[in-house]
């Protein structure tokens, strides 16, 4: 796992007040950090993850009323771990991902 502290090899591609998506320039491992969750991916898995988040956002069966209002609840591969986002948080995460996709397209064109 590569973290932002390894800044000479790590580049933040998109960031917000609550998180960022960055990449290790040596191995092209991506970090998605949002609030208190850190997930690491290779590029194809990262794209699959964000496409899944965005697509499942429309699925009403994934809405669950929680103490802070209706939330989107995503089941992880671990039986006891779920990712939970509000509409505003999903907007922010989706914006991060779209910015990263643009950055990656630009990088691939330049190289």
Phi and psi in degrees as GROMACS dihedral restraints (atoms count N, CA, C in turn):
[ dihedral_restraints ]
;  ai    aj    ak    al  type     phi  dphi    fc
    3     4     5     6     1  -111.0    20    10
    4     5     6     7     1   138.8    20    10
    6     7     8     9     1  -120.8    20    10
    7     8     9    10     1   168.5    20    10
    9    10    11    12     1   -61.6    20    10
   10    11    12    13     1   -22.1    20    10
   12    13    14    15     1   -67.7    20    10
   13    14    15    16     1   -20.6    20    10
   15    16    17    18     1   -89.8    20    10
   16    17    18    19     1    54.4    20    10
   18    19    20    21     1   -62.1    20    10
   19    20    21    22     1   -23.6    20    10
   21    22    23    24     1   -68.2    20    10
   22    23    24    25     1   -25.9    20    10
   24    25    26    27     1  -111.8    20    10
   25    26    27    28     1    -3.4    20    10
   27    28    29    30     1  -114.3    20    10
   28    29    30    31     1   133.7    20    10
   30    31    32    33     1  -125.7    20    10
   31    32    33    34     1   125.1    20    10
   33    34    35    36     1   -77.3    20    10
   34    35    36    37     1   125.0    20    10
   36    37    38    39     1   -94.8    20    10
   37    38    39    40     1   -30.2    20    10
   39    40    41    42     1  -156.6    20    10
   40    41    42    43     1   142.5    20    10
   42    43    44    45     1  -148.1    20    10
   43    44    45    46     1   157.2    20    10
   45    46    47    48     1  -137.2    20    10
   46    47    48    49     1  -176.7    20    10
   48    49    50    51     1   -63.7    20    10
   49    50    51    52     1   -28.0    20    10
   51    52    53    54     1  -105.1    20    10
   52    53    54    55     1    -3.6    20    10
   54    55    56    57     1   179.6    20    10
   55    56    57    58     1  -174.2    20    10
   57    58    59    60     1  -158.2    20    10
   58    59    60    61     1   163.4    20    10
   60    61    62    63     1  -124.5    20    10
   61    62    63    64     1   127.5    20    10
   63    64    65    66     1  -138.7    20    10
   64    65    66    67     1   173.5    20    10
   66    67    68    69     1  -139.7    20    10
   67    68    69    70     1   142.4    20    10
   69    70    71    72     1   -79.9    20    10
   70    71    72    73     1   122.8    20    10
   72    73    74    75     1   -73.0    20    10
   73    74    75    76     1   -13.9    20    10
   75    76    77    78     1   -81.8    20    10
   76    77    78    79     1   -48.3    20    10
   78    79    80    81     1  -113.9    20    10
   79    80    81    82     1    -3.8    20    10
   81    82    83    84     1    58.2    20    10
   82    83    84    85     1    39.3    20    10
   84    85    86    87     1   -90.3    20    10
   85    86    87    88     1   131.4    20    10
   87    88    89    90     1   -99.9    20    10
   88    89    90    91     1   141.3    20    10
   90    91    92    93     1  -110.8    20    10
   91    92    93    94     1   132.0    20    10
   93    94    95    96     1  -115.6    20    10
   94    95    96    97     1   114.4    20    10
   96    97    98    99     1  -116.5    20    10
   97    98    99   100     1   124.0    20    10
   99   100   101   102     1  -141.4    20    10
  100   101   102   103     1   118.0    20    10
  102   103   104   105     1    54.9    20    10
  103   104   105   106     1  -112.9    20    10
  105   106   107   108     1  -108.6    20    10
  106   107   108   109     1    23.9    20    10
  108   109   110   111     1  -119.9    20    10
  109   110   111   112     1   133.7    20    10
  111   112   113   114     1  -121.9    20    10
  112   113   114   115     1   122.5    20    10
  114   115   116   117     1  -121.2    20    10
  115   116   117   118     1   141.5    20    10
  117   118   119   120     1  -119.1    20    10
  118   119   120   121     1   145.4    20    10
  120   121   122   123     1  -148.4    20    10
  121   122   123   124     1   159.0    20    10
  123   124   125   126     1   -86.7    20    10
  124   125   126   127     1   163.9    20    10
  126   127   128   129     1   -55.1    20    10
  127   128   129   130     1   -47.8    20    10
  129   130   131   132     1   -60.9    20    10
  130   131   132   133     1   -40.5    20    10
  132   133   134   135     1   -67.7    20    10
  133   134   135   136     1   -36.6    20    10
  135   136   137   138     1   -62.1    20    10
  136   137   138   139     1   -46.5    20    10
  138   139   140   141     1   -62.7    20    10
  139   140   141   142     1   -42.1    20    10
  141   142   143   144     1   -61.4    20    10
  142   143   144   145     1   -41.5    20    10
  144   145   146   147     1   -61.9    20    10
  145   146   147   148     1   -51.4    20    10
  147   148   149   150     1   -68.8    20    10
  148   149   150   151     1   -37.0    20    10
  150   151   152   153     1   -62.1    20    10
  151   152   153   154     1   -40.0    20    10
  153   154   155   156     1   -62.6    20    10
  154   155   156   157     1   -46.9    20    10
  156   157   158   159     1   -57.0    20    10
  157   158   159   160     1   -46.7    20    10
  159   160   161   162     1   -67.6    20    10
  160   161   162   163     1   -45.3    20    10
  162   163   164   165     1   -65.2    20    10
  163   164   165   166     1   -43.7    20    10
  165   166   167   168     1   -73.1    20    10
  166   167   168   169     1   -12.8    20    10
  168   169   170   171     1   -58.3    20    10
  169   170   171   172     1   -29.4    20    10
  171   172   173   174     1   -82.6    20    10
  172   173   174   175     1    -9.2    20    10
  174   175   176   177     1   -82.9    20    10
  175   176   177   178     1   111.1    20    10
  177   178   179   180     1   -65.6    20    10
  178   179   180   181     1   -23.9    20    10
  180   181   182   183     1   -71.6    20    10
  181   182   183   184     1   -10.9    20    10
  183   184   185   186     1   -96.2    20    10
  184   185   186   187     1     4.8    20    10
  186   187   188   189     1   -88.9    20    10
  187   188   189   190     1   133.6    20    10
  189   190   191   192     1  -140.9    20    10
  190   191   192   193     1   126.0    20    10
  192   193   194   195     1   -69.5    20    10
  193   194   195   196     1   121.7    20    10
  195   196   197   198     1  -120.2    20    10
  196   197   198   199     1   169.9    20    10
  198   199   200   201     1   -51.7    20    10
  199   200   201   202     1   -27.3    20    10
  201   202   203   204     1   -99.7    20    10
  202   203   204   205     1    20.5    20    10
  204   205   206   207     1   106.6    20    10
  205   206   207   208     1   179.8    20    10
  207   208   209   210     1   -62.4    20    10
  208   209   210   211     1   135.1    20    10
  210   211   212   213     1  -133.4    20    10
  211   212   213   214     1   154.9    20    10
  213   214   215   216     1   -88.5    20    10
  214   215   216   217     1   122.6    20    10
  216   217   218   219     1  -114.9    20    10
  217   218   219   220     1   121.0    20    10
  219   220   221   222     1  -111.7    20    10
  220   221   222   223     1   127.1    20    10
  222   223   224   225     1   -79.0    20    10
  223   224   225   226     1   132.1    20    10
  225   226   227   228     1   -91.3    20    10
  226   227   228   229     1   172.0    20    10
  228   229   230   231     1   -62.7    20    10
  229   230   231   232     1   -21.2    20    10
  231   232   233   234     1   -83.2    20    10
  232   233   234   235     1   131.7    20    10
  234   235   236   237     1   -61.0    20    10
  235   236   237   238     1   -25.0    20    10
  237   238   239   240     1  -113.6    20    10
  238   239   240   241     1    16.5    20    10
  240   241   242   243     1  -125.4    20    10
  241   242   243   244     1   131.5    20    10
  243   244   245   246     1  -129.9    20    10
  244   245   246   247     1   150.6    20    10
  246   247   248   249     1  -102.9    20    10
  247   248   249   250     1   132.7    20    10
  249   250   251   252     1  -126.7    20    10
  250   251   252   253     1   128.6    20    10
  252   253   254   255     1  -134.5    20    10
  253   254   255   256     1   146.4    20    10
  255   256   257   258     1   -86.6    20    10
  256   257   258   259     1   171.6    20    10
  258   259   260   261     1   -58.0    20    10
  259   260   261   262     1   -46.3    20    10
  261   262   263   264     1   -62.4    20    10
  262   263   264   265     1   -40.1    20    10
  264   265   266   267     1   -65.4    20    10
  265   266   267   268     1   -41.4    20    10
  267   268   269   270     1   -64.6    20    10
  268   269   270   271     1   -36.2    20    10
  270   271   272   273     1   -59.7    20    10
  271   272   273   274     1   -44.8    20    10
  273   274   275   276     1   -65.8    20    10
  274   275   276   277     1   -44.6    20    10
  276   277   278   279     1   -63.9    20    10
  277   278   279   280     1   -42.6    20    10
  279   280   281   282     1   -62.8    20    10
  280   281   282   283     1   -39.6    20    10
  282   283   284   285     1   -63.3    20    10
  283   284   285   286     1   -43.4    20    10
  285   286   287   288     1   -57.0    20    10
  286   287   288   289     1   -46.9    20    10
  288   289   290   291     1   -64.2    20    10
  289   290   291   292     1   -43.8    20    10
  291   292   293   294     1   -63.4    20    10
  292   293   294   295     1   -37.8    20    10
  294   295   296   297     1   -64.5    20    10
  295   296   297   298     1   -41.0    20    10
  297   298   299   300     1   -65.5    20    10
  298   299   300   301     1   -42.0    20    10
  300   301   302   303     1   -59.2    20    10
  301   302   303   304     1   -41.5    20    10
  303   304   305   306     1   -64.0    20    10
  304   305   306   307     1   -42.5    20    10
  306   307   308   309     1   -62.2    20    10
  307   308   309   310     1   -43.6    20    10
  309   310   311   312     1   -66.0    20    10
  310   311   312   313     1   -39.2    20    10
  312   313   314   315     1   -61.6    20    10
  313   314   315   316     1   -42.6    20    10
  315   316   317   318     1   -63.5    20    10
  316   317   318   319     1   -46.2    20    10
  318   319   320   321     1   -59.6    20    10
  319   320   321   322     1   -44.6    20    10
  321   322   323   324     1   -66.1    20    10
  322   323   324   325     1   -34.1    20    10
  324   325   326   327     1   -68.5    20    10
  325   326   327   328     1   -42.2    20    10
  327   328   329   330     1   -70.7    20    10
  328   329   330   331     1   -30.2    20    10
